[in-house]
């Protein structure tokens, strides 16, 4: 809803909260031993897509596609239900 309408107040709150959460994760796992890997979700496949399609697609668009594709792999491996990937789409 409001995010898609680009409500600037909401977008600012979402951006600030995202940075706060990322900082918490980094503080808890400064050496990238486990938890910090959640920050890479979508990036592995996304960077591959980006290397092929840049500048036609932006970094965030490629990572978004990567999130869906990594979710699909997770479904195939039995790590999550298809409804999770449907929500990401």
C-alpha positions as CSV (number, residue, x, y, z in Angstrom):
1,X,0.0,0.0,0.0
2,X,1.7,3.1,1.3
3,X,5.2,2.0,0.3
4,X,4.1,1.5,-3.3
5,X,2.6,5.0,-3.2
6,X,6.0,6.2,-2.1
7,X,4.8,7.8,1.2
8,X,8.1,9.6,2.0
9,X,7.5,9.6,5.8
10,X,6.9,5.8,5.7
11,X,9.9,5.2,3.4
12,X,12.1,7.2,5.8
13,X,10.9,5.1,8.8
14,X,11.5,1.9,6.9
15,X,15.0,2.9,5.8
16,X,16.0,4.0,9.3
17,X,14.6,0.7,10.8
18,X,16.4,-1.3,8.2
19,X,19.7,0.3,9.0
20,X,19.1,-0.3,12.7
21,X,18.4,-3.9,12.2
22,X,21.4,-4.4,9.9
23,X,23.6,-2.7,12.6
24,X,22.3,-5.1,15.2
25,X,23.1,-8.1,13.1
26,X,26.6,-6.8,12.3
27,X,27.2,-6.2,16.1
28,X,26.1,-9.7,16.9
29,X,28.2,-11.3,14.3
30,X,31.2,-9.0,13.5
31,X,33.3,-11.8,12.1
32,X,30.6,-13.2,9.8
33,X,30.4,-16.6,11.5
34,X,26.7,-17.2,11.1
35,X,23.9,-14.8,11.7
36,X,25.3,-12.1,9.4
37,X,24.7,-14.4,6.4
38,X,21.0,-13.3,6.6
39,X,22.1,-10.0,5.2
40,X,23.3,-11.7,2.0
41,X,19.9,-13.2,1.1
42,X,19.3,-12.8,-2.6
43,X,22.7,-11.4,-3.3
44,X,24.5,-14.5,-4.5
45,X,22.1,-15.1,-7.4
46,X,21.4,-11.3,-7.7
47,X,25.0,-10.5,-8.3
48,X,25.1,-13.1,-11.1
49,X,22.1,-11.5,-12.7
50,X,23.5,-8.1,-12.2
51,X,26.7,-9.0,-13.9
52,X,24.8,-10.1,-17.0
53,X,22.1,-7.4,-17.1
54,X,23.7,-4.2,-15.7
55,X,22.8,-1.4,-16.5
56,X,19.4,-2.6,-17.7
57,X,18.4,-3.7,-14.2
58,X,19.4,-1.9,-11.0
59,X,21.3,-3.6,-8.1
60,X,18.1,-3.8,-6.0
61,X,16.1,-5.3,-8.8
62,X,18.7,-8.0,-9.3
63,X,18.8,-8.8,-5.6
64,X,15.0,-8.9,-5.5
65,X,15.0,-11.5,-8.3
66,X,17.8,-13.3,-6.4
67,X,15.5,-13.4,-3.3
68,X,12.8,-15.1,-5.3
69,X,15.1,-17.6,-6.9
70,X,16.9,-18.4,-3.6
71,X,13.5,-18.9,-2.1
72,X,12.5,-21.3,-4.9
73,X,15.7,-23.3,-4.2
74,X,14.8,-23.4,-0.5
75,X,11.3,-24.8,-1.4
76,X,13.0,-27.5,-3.6
77,X,15.3,-28.4,-0.7
78,X,12.4,-28.6,1.7
79,X,13.5,-25.7,3.8
80,X,10.4,-23.5,3.4
81,X,6.9,-23.7,2.0
82,X,5.9,-22.2,-1.4
83,X,3.7,-19.7,0.4
84,X,6.9,-18.0,1.7
85,X,8.2,-17.5,-1.9
86,X,4.7,-16.3,-3.0
87,X,4.9,-13.6,-0.3
88,X,8.3,-12.5,-1.6
89,X,7.0,-12.2,-5.2
